[in-house]
Amino acid sequence: MDKDEAAYVLALAGTVSLAYGPPSPRQGYVAEAKAALEDLAEDAVFLCNGRWENDSPSWNPMTSATFDCGLIGFDRENAFIFWVEEED
């Protein structure tokens, strides 16, 4: 997963209801997420639990919640986990 895909997942997890409607973050939120990821090196590694970039997402749940989505990112000096759970 590259930084653009990671920014999309981060914006989605932070701004969109996973339970209601197709998950699609506004472009402004994606741009803000890209800016937030700029502190990570170009060779940073990003992991998430599914495919979120279309109108019919698929994911492997990581929690017991009805819906969950998140992003793990790391490079040689930094690491983060941003995860959300949602119930309908």
HUCOR-V497015 format. One record per pair of residues at least 12 apart in sequence whose C-alpha atoms are under 6 Angstrom apart, sorted by the first residue. I is the first residue (numbers start at 1). J is the second residue. Records with the same first field share a line. If there is no record, write none. Layout:
I: J, J
//
This chain:
1: 46
7: 30, 33, 34
8: 30
11: 29, 30, 33
12: 25
13: 69, 70
19: 88
22: 55
44: 74, 75
45: 73, 74
46: 72, 73
47: 71, 72
48: 70, 71
65: 85
66: 87
67: 85, 86
68: 84, 85
69: 83, 84
70: 82, 83
//
